[in-house]
């Protein structure tokens, strides 16, 4: 039996507590060996709950641990570029939550860093590992038969769902100055793309792209290939985003709305002359909610529908399988840094329309 992959986690906030820590703890093929966070109370809480003796309040100590096989970077986005560079330089395998960086300018020099042979750097785009998505990709008709694609993220954000379903430890010992510094750094990074005179709503819309929309852009590229360009994009008050992607003979419409209606309506629809493919995603913050793919086919005389699912398998778990497979067996990693760079370029192109 292959020895467990020894993992260190940097960042122990909501996504770590709700998703990655439980999955890793449930999987005997992994061992949570070290943890790091700027909050001492959060480090102590997680260390006690998961039985981790190797604990740090500075990521550099964790990264220097030669016993670790892999590092999971689960911090706020503005820290990703620095930590990613340092993690790659250690030679460890890296799993980093999306977005790998906030801008292409941050990521491009990291792509030039030398890597140890076989070193895996994996970006967490779990929607691309959902079974219905993989089935949609397998059954997708020829691109030249597609008439229209609709991709949507019409959601309420996580806190509403999390408050009713899971306990998250929220520390109160992080310096207000450190929090303010992180917000200021995030704004500076966003303005490096959007311009120093960019209005706040447009900055917020770009941040929506790097967070929520990154899943959809990545899945769109996986399914359809890269678009020829962005025909049109518009944002309203920062949390409504519309974009039209040019695929030559058809257009992919993307729409995102963040509001306070308690539902999570995310998915992809593909239309041809005679078929309608429709798949959904539910909120990832409630584990194991089902996804499904519905295919409606019509002829001159009849119509029929086929439903694949509901599928209750957690796409985060399938994603973890894929990460391990790349580490242990050298399987091709489809959510690589090189792949994620294409999303960052699309964010910038959409953002130009916001200005």
Wavefront OBJ file of the C-alpha trace (Angstrom):
o trace
v 0.000 0.000 0.000
v 1.280 3.449 -0.924
v 2.202 5.570 2.093
v -0.172 8.452 2.863
v 0.658 11.811 1.302
v 1.806 14.084 4.139
v -0.020 17.382 3.775
v 0.452 20.824 5.317
v -2.384 23.359 5.173
v -1.755 27.108 4.999
v -4.918 29.019 5.862
v -7.540 27.490 8.159
v -10.567 29.651 7.428
v -13.995 28.796 6.102
v -13.043 26.821 2.985
v -10.461 24.796 4.921
v -12.883 23.994 7.743
v -15.899 23.247 5.565
v -14.221 21.375 2.728
v -10.557 20.437 2.794
v -9.936 19.428 6.396
v -12.912 17.008 6.577
v -12.073 15.480 3.188
v -8.408 14.982 4.020
v -9.215 13.623 7.488
v -11.679 11.113 6.015
v -9.189 9.835 3.426
v -6.530 7.389 4.697
v -4.427 8.136 1.605
v -3.627 11.540 3.131
v -2.198 12.589 6.485
v -2.725 16.102 7.852
v 0.774 16.616 9.224
v 1.120 20.389 9.656
v -1.093 23.472 9.761
v -0.530 27.229 9.626
v -2.639 30.344 10.119
v -2.049 33.890 11.352
v -4.562 33.270 14.171
v -3.011 31.377 17.129
v -6.441 30.454 18.501
v -7.520 29.013 15.149
v -4.300 27.013 14.875
v -4.866 25.602 18.369
v -8.506 24.790 17.626
v -7.759 22.932 14.388
v -4.702 21.194 15.855
v -6.800 19.850 18.721
v -9.737 18.836 16.557
v -7.624 17.001 13.961
v -4.774 15.827 16.157
v -2.024 17.815 14.448
v 1.137 18.407 16.469
v 3.091 20.419 13.878
v 1.530 23.877 14.073
v 2.654 27.312 12.855
v 1.450 30.919 12.884
v 3.869 31.734 10.056
v 3.682 29.892 6.742
v 7.467 29.962 6.325
v 7.886 27.439 9.140
v 5.477 25.026 7.504
v 7.073 25.450 4.067
v 10.491 24.654 5.550
v 9.274 21.289 6.847
v 11.122 18.751 4.690
v 8.857 15.909 5.844
v 5.826 17.273 3.981
v 4.933 15.897 0.555
v 2.344 18.529 -0.359
v 1.094 21.965 0.649
v -2.499 23.179 0.419
v -2.735 26.982 0.031
v -6.171 28.019 1.318
v -5.509 31.615 2.309
v -7.171 34.855 1.167
v -6.497 35.492 -2.518
v -4.088 38.409 -2.078
v -1.587 36.047 -0.425
v -1.664 33.403 -3.149
v 1.126 34.665 -5.405
v 3.755 34.979 -2.658
v 2.920 31.646 -1.059
v 2.688 29.856 -4.403
v 6.148 31.026 -5.403
v 7.665 29.942 -2.092
v 5.877 26.575 -2.144
v 7.070 25.761 -5.664
v 10.635 26.627 -4.682
v 10.525 24.012 -1.890
v 9.866 21.259 -4.438
v 6.681 20.145 -2.664
v 3.497 19.335 -4.525
v 1.020 22.207 -4.317
v -2.756 22.382 -4.221
v -3.963 25.989 -4.368
v -7.552 27.144 -4.230
v -8.692 29.238 -7.151
v -7.752 31.802 -8.249
v -4.081 30.843 -8.368
v -3.362 34.593 -8.461
v -5.481 37.702 -8.887
v -3.808 38.868 -12.103
v -1.903 37.430 -15.037
v 1.020 39.716 -14.174
v 1.348 37.953 -10.821
v 1.173 34.467 -12.301
v 3.394 34.790 -15.379
v 6.748 35.035 -13.525
v 5.707 32.098 -11.331
v 5.195 29.989 -14.451
v 8.849 30.596 -15.306
v 10.091 29.132 -12.010
v 11.970 25.824 -12.341
v 10.106 22.844 -10.868
v 11.284 19.539 -9.554
v 10.619 16.703 -12.033
v 7.160 15.342 -11.320
v 6.186 18.270 -9.082
v 2.423 18.862 -9.278
v 0.876 22.320 -8.969
v -2.895 21.887 -8.969
v -5.507 24.662 -8.986
v -8.793 23.883 -7.244
v -11.608 24.121 -9.796
v -13.926 21.491 -8.338
v -16.843 22.134 -10.736
v -14.800 20.631 -13.563
v -14.719 17.327 -11.648
v -18.467 17.023 -11.091
v -19.777 13.776 -12.612
v -22.605 15.503 -14.551
v -20.098 18.001 -15.956
v -17.835 15.165 -17.085
v -20.870 13.482 -18.643
v -21.854 16.714 -20.409
v -18.334 16.961 -21.760
v -18.472 13.350 -22.966
v -21.847 13.822 -24.671
v -21.277 17.332 -25.996
v -22.345 17.546 -29.646
v -19.910 18.825 -32.294
v -19.156 22.499 -31.726
v -20.375 23.412 -35.211
v -23.909 22.259 -34.237
v -24.132 24.479 -31.141
v -26.411 27.521 -31.454
v -26.148 29.044 -28.007
v -24.607 28.499 -24.564
v -25.842 29.972 -21.301
v -23.709 29.887 -18.139
v -25.012 31.309 -14.889
v -24.198 31.981 -11.242
v -27.340 33.409 -9.644
v -26.619 32.972 -5.963
v -26.784 34.014 -2.368
v -23.354 33.950 -0.766
v -22.134 31.288 1.639
v -22.829 32.767 5.122
v -26.597 32.189 4.898
v -26.119 28.481 4.172
v -23.154 27.930 6.479
v -24.887 29.499 9.491
v -27.659 26.889 9.268
v -25.602 23.812 8.493
v -22.035 23.854 9.849
v -19.990 25.174 12.761
v -17.081 27.365 11.679
v -14.533 28.601 14.199
v -14.090 32.331 13.652
v -11.119 33.715 15.601
v -11.000 37.166 17.154
v -7.244 37.375 17.664
v -6.189 38.549 14.209
v -4.810 42.082 14.287
v -7.167 44.698 12.771
v -4.082 46.221 11.181
v -3.317 42.935 9.420
v -6.889 42.702 8.139
v -6.763 46.312 6.910
v -3.408 45.653 5.252
v -4.865 42.652 3.415
v -7.818 44.668 2.134
v -5.543 47.472 0.984
v -3.241 45.032 -0.781
v -6.182 43.385 -2.504
v -7.409 46.755 -3.754
v -3.939 47.634 -5.025
v -3.670 44.344 -6.942
v -7.119 44.843 -8.482
v -6.261 48.410 -9.493
v -3.098 47.162 -11.209
v -5.466 45.563 -13.739
v -8.420 47.925 -13.660
v -6.585 51.252 -13.335
v -5.986 53.639 -10.449
v -9.090 55.663 -11.294
v -11.383 52.619 -11.544
v -14.656 53.159 -9.638
v -15.375 50.884 -6.647
v -18.234 49.043 -8.361
v -15.990 47.992 -11.239
v -13.306 46.831 -8.791
v -15.884 44.757 -6.934
v -17.083 43.261 -10.229
v -13.514 42.228 -11.112
v -13.271 40.578 -7.689
v -16.507 38.675 -8.444
v -14.819 37.411 -11.611
v -11.761 36.135 -9.714
v -13.948 34.435 -7.112
v -17.375 33.190 -8.139
v -17.015 33.530 -11.912
v -13.656 31.765 -12.102
v -15.427 28.417 -11.717
v -17.691 29.141 -14.675
v -14.996 30.584 -16.946
v -12.766 27.586 -16.285
v -15.593 25.116 -16.929
v -16.569 26.980 -20.117
v -13.037 26.693 -21.477
v -12.831 23.024 -20.521
v -16.107 22.317 -22.303
v -15.890 24.567 -25.366
v -12.261 25.597 -25.663
v -11.086 29.213 -25.438
v -13.395 31.898 -26.825
v -12.287 34.123 -29.676
v -12.851 37.119 -27.448
v -15.321 39.073 -25.331
v -18.023 40.738 -27.415
v -19.600 42.644 -24.545
v -19.511 42.851 -20.753
v -21.293 44.995 -18.206
v -21.498 45.226 -14.438
v -24.085 46.861 -12.218
v -23.272 47.857 -8.638
v -20.405 45.363 -8.627
v -22.469 42.233 -8.016
v -24.342 41.841 -11.296
v -22.112 40.809 -14.191
v -23.031 40.030 -17.799
v -20.525 38.881 -20.433
v -20.872 37.641 -24.008
v -18.094 35.354 -25.246
v -17.513 35.049 -28.972
v -17.249 31.474 -30.279
v -17.637 32.397 -33.927
v -20.963 30.905 -34.975
v -22.445 31.045 -31.461
v -22.249 33.166 -28.338
v -21.788 31.989 -24.760
v -23.756 34.193 -22.381
v -22.474 34.442 -18.820
v -24.563 36.012 -16.081
v -23.787 36.404 -12.400
v -26.018 37.941 -9.760
v -25.230 37.983 -6.050
v -28.288 38.887 -3.998
v -30.141 37.917 -0.811
v -32.607 35.433 -2.276
v -31.847 32.094 -0.639
v -31.026 29.840 -3.557
v -27.981 28.781 -5.575
v -28.793 28.670 -9.283
v -25.559 27.835 -11.070
v -25.126 25.789 -14.196
v -24.496 25.408 -17.896
v -26.937 25.053 -20.781
v -25.984 24.091 -24.328
v -28.505 24.402 -27.178
v -28.388 22.880 -30.648
v -31.208 22.847 -33.200
v -32.688 19.656 -31.739
v -31.149 19.215 -28.280
v -30.984 21.085 -24.982
v -28.327 20.058 -22.438
v -28.813 21.502 -18.953
v -26.754 20.857 -15.843
v -26.905 22.426 -12.393
v -24.626 23.049 -9.429
v -25.870 23.653 -5.896
v -24.035 25.488 -3.120
v -20.748 23.747 -2.278
v -21.039 24.863 1.343
v -23.610 22.165 2.081
v -21.853 18.891 1.436
v -23.149 16.293 -1.018
v -26.036 18.224 -2.492
v -26.949 16.601 -5.808
v -26.043 17.688 -9.317
v -27.722 16.441 -12.460
v -27.639 16.671 -16.229
v -30.863 16.804 -18.228
v -30.820 16.219 -21.989
v -33.941 17.008 -24.014
v -34.030 15.806 -27.622
v -36.761 16.588 -30.152
v -37.572 15.283 -33.621
v -40.343 16.338 -35.980
v -42.808 14.105 -34.139
v -41.690 13.572 -30.548
v -39.658 14.841 -27.627
v -37.870 12.920 -24.907
v -35.721 13.741 -21.893
v -32.926 11.828 -20.233
v -31.728 12.682 -16.733
v -28.266 11.721 -15.530
v -28.358 11.842 -11.758
v -29.046 13.100 -9.247
v -25.384 12.580 -8.377
v -24.518 13.010 -4.692
v -20.784 12.436 -5.004
v -18.869 15.482 -3.773
v -16.900 17.082 -6.642
v -14.326 18.244 -4.082
v -13.624 14.590 -3.312
v -13.280 13.723 -7.002
v -10.935 16.704 -7.335
v -8.863 15.374 -4.422
v -8.671 12.009 -6.197
v -7.369 13.773 -9.302
v -4.732 15.634 -7.291
v -3.532 12.412 -5.708
v -3.524 10.631 -9.059
v -1.263 13.332 -10.493
v 1.075 13.123 -7.486
v 1.271 9.328 -7.238
v 0.801 8.189 -10.833
v 1.857 11.211 -12.871
v -1.577 11.561 -14.443
v -1.978 14.753 -16.469
v -3.241 17.640 -14.351
v -5.969 19.478 -16.280
v -6.248 22.350 -13.771
v -2.632 23.448 -13.970
v -1.185 26.926 -13.487
v -0.816 27.247 -17.242
v -4.517 26.460 -17.623
v -5.549 28.964 -14.937
v -3.597 31.742 -16.661
v -6.222 31.680 -19.413
v -8.912 32.609 -16.881
v -6.860 35.549 -15.622
v -6.540 36.823 -19.184
v -10.308 36.549 -19.638
v -10.924 38.421 -16.364
v -8.789 41.299 -17.626
v -10.558 41.355 -20.986
v -13.982 41.395 -19.352
v -12.745 44.030 -16.888
v -11.759 46.350 -19.727
v -15.435 46.515 -20.704
v -16.336 47.500 -17.123
v -14.094 50.572 -17.446
l 1 2 3 4 5 6 7 8 9 10 11 12 13 14 15 16 17 18 19 20 21 22 23 24 25 26 27 28 29 30 31 32 33 34 35 36 37 38 39 40 41 42 43 44 45 46 47 48 49 50 51 52 53 54 55 56 57 58 59 60 61 62 63 64 65 66 67 68 69 70 71 72 73 74 75 76 77 78 79 80 81 82 83 84 85 86 87 88 89 90 91 92 93 94 95 96 97 98 99 100 101 102 103 104 105 106 107 108 109 110 111 112 113 114 115 116 117 118 119 120 121 122 123 124 125 126 127 128 129 130 131 132 133 134 135 136 137 138 139 140 141 142 143 144 145 146 147 148 149 150 151 152 153 154 155 156 157 158 159 160 161 162 163 164 165 166 167 168 169 170 171 172 173 174 175 176 177 178 179 180 181 182 183 184 185 186 187 188 189 190 191 192 193 194 195 196 197 198 199 200 201 202 203 204 205 206 207 208 209 210 211 212 213 214 215 216 217 218 219 220 221 222 223 224 225 226 227 228 229 230 231 232 233 234 235 236 237 238 239 240 241 242 243 244 245 246 247 248 249 250 251 252 253 254 255 256 257 258 259 260 261 262 263 264 265 266 267 268 269 270 271 272 273 274 275 276 277 278 279 280 281 282 283 284 285 286 287 288 289 290 291 292 293 294 295 296 297 298 299 300 301 302 303 304 305 306 307 308 309 310 311 312 313 314 315 316 317 318 319 320 321 322 323 324 325 326 327 328 329 330 331 332 333 334 335 336 337 338 339 340 341 342 343 344 345 346 347 348 349 350 351 352 353 354 355
